Amino acid sequence: MKLNQVIAVLQTLKANATKVKTAIYQLIQKTPIFQGISRTFTPVAEDGYVYSPERQTLQMKAEDLLSQYEQACAELFNLCATQDWANTQAKADIVIYSS
């Protein structure tokens, strides 16, 4: 990949990584999606009333969100490293002319 191609793609990848980061940040603010619960009740001899079981399934794991962010940033980081490496490889001879 040539340096001009890297520069052209870099802005798009930065925008995509920012969108993913923002979406994940907004999901993290919704704490109930990370909470799961399963309760069963046994009757007490005194009243004998049986409560119905409670169940709330886990909707999302923080590990999944981190892997999504990792995937979004991996290509961006690789491309930035490619650009930095290409910039260090650029060399030219300096010629000074005096009149």
C-alpha positions as CSV (number, residue, x, y, z in Angstrom):
1,M,0.0,0.0,0.0
2,K,1.4,3.4,-0.9
3,L,1.5,6.3,1.5
4,N,-1.1,8.3,-0.4
5,Q,-3.5,5.4,-0.1
6,V,-2.8,5.1,3.6
7,I,-3.6,8.7,4.1
8,A,-6.8,8.5,2.2
9,V,-8.1,5.5,4.2
10,L,-6.9,6.7,7.6
11,Q,-9.6,9.3,8.0
12,T,-12.4,6.8,7.3
13,L,-10.9,4.3,9.8
14,K,-10.6,7.0,12.4
15,A,-14.3,8.0,11.9
16,N,-15.4,4.3,12.2
17,A,-13.4,3.7,15.3
18,T,-14.9,6.9,16.9
19,K,-18.4,5.7,16.0
20,V,-17.8,2.3,17.6
21,K,-16.3,4.0,20.7
22,T,-19.3,6.3,21.1
23,A,-21.7,3.4,20.6
24,I,-19.9,1.3,23.2
25,Y,-19.8,4.3,25.6
26,Q,-23.5,4.8,25.3
27,L,-24.2,1.1,26.0
28,I,-22.0,1.1,29.1
29,Q,-24.2,3.8,30.6
30,K,-27.1,1.4,30.5
31,T,-26.2,-0.7,33.5
32,P,-29.3,-3.0,33.5
33,I,-28.1,-4.7,30.3
34,F,-25.1,-6.0,32.2
35,Q,-27.1,-7.4,35.1
36,G,-28.6,-10.9,35.1
37,I,-30.5,-12.6,37.9
38,S,-32.1,-15.9,38.6
39,R,-34.1,-16.3,41.9
40,T,-36.2,-19.1,43.1
41,F,-38.2,-19.0,46.3
42,T,-39.0,-21.8,48.6
43,P,-42.1,-21.6,50.8
44,V,-41.7,-20.9,54.5
45,A,-43.6,-23.1,56.8
46,E,-45.3,-20.2,58.4
47,D,-47.3,-18.8,55.5
48,G,-46.8,-21.4,52.8
49,Y,-47.1,-18.9,50.0
50,V,-45.0,-19.7,47.0
51,Y,-43.6,-16.7,45.1
52,S,-43.0,-17.1,41.4
53,P,-39.4,-17.3,40.3
54,E,-37.6,-14.2,39.0
55,R,-35.4,-14.4,35.9
56,Q,-33.6,-11.6,34.1
57,T,-31.2,-12.7,31.4
58,L,-27.9,-11.1,30.8
59,Q,-28.2,-9.0,27.6
60,M,-24.6,-8.0,27.1
61,K,-21.1,-8.8,28.4
62,A,-18.4,-6.2,28.8
63,E,-16.0,-8.6,27.3
64,D,-18.0,-8.6,24.0
65,L,-17.9,-4.8,23.9
66,L,-14.2,-4.8,24.5
67,S,-13.6,-7.2,21.6
68,Q,-15.8,-5.1,19.3
69,Y,-13.6,-2.0,20.2
70,E,-10.5,-4.0,19.7
71,Q,-11.6,-5.1,16.2
72,A,-12.5,-1.5,15.3
73,C,-9.2,-0.2,16.5
74,A,-6.8,-2.9,15.3
75,E,-6.9,-1.9,11.6
76,L,-6.6,1.8,12.6
77,F,-3.6,1.1,14.7
78,N,-2.0,-1.0,12.0
79,L,-2.5,1.7,9.4
80,C,-1.2,4.4,11.7
81,A,1.9,2.3,12.3
82,T,2.3,1.8,8.6
83,Q,2.1,5.5,8.0
84,D,4.6,6.3,10.8
85,W,7.0,3.7,9.4
86,A,6.7,5.1,5.9
87,N,7.4,8.6,7.2
88,T,10.6,7.4,8.9
89,Q,11.7,5.7,5.6
90,A,11.3,8.9,3.6
91,K,14.8,10.3,2.9
92,A,16.3,12.8,0.5
93,D,19.7,14.4,-0.1
94,I,20.0,18.0,0.9
95,V,21.9,20.2,-1.5
96,I,22.7,23.8,-0.6
97,Y,23.5,26.2,-3.4
98,S,25.3,29.4,-2.6
99,S,25.4,32.3,-4.9
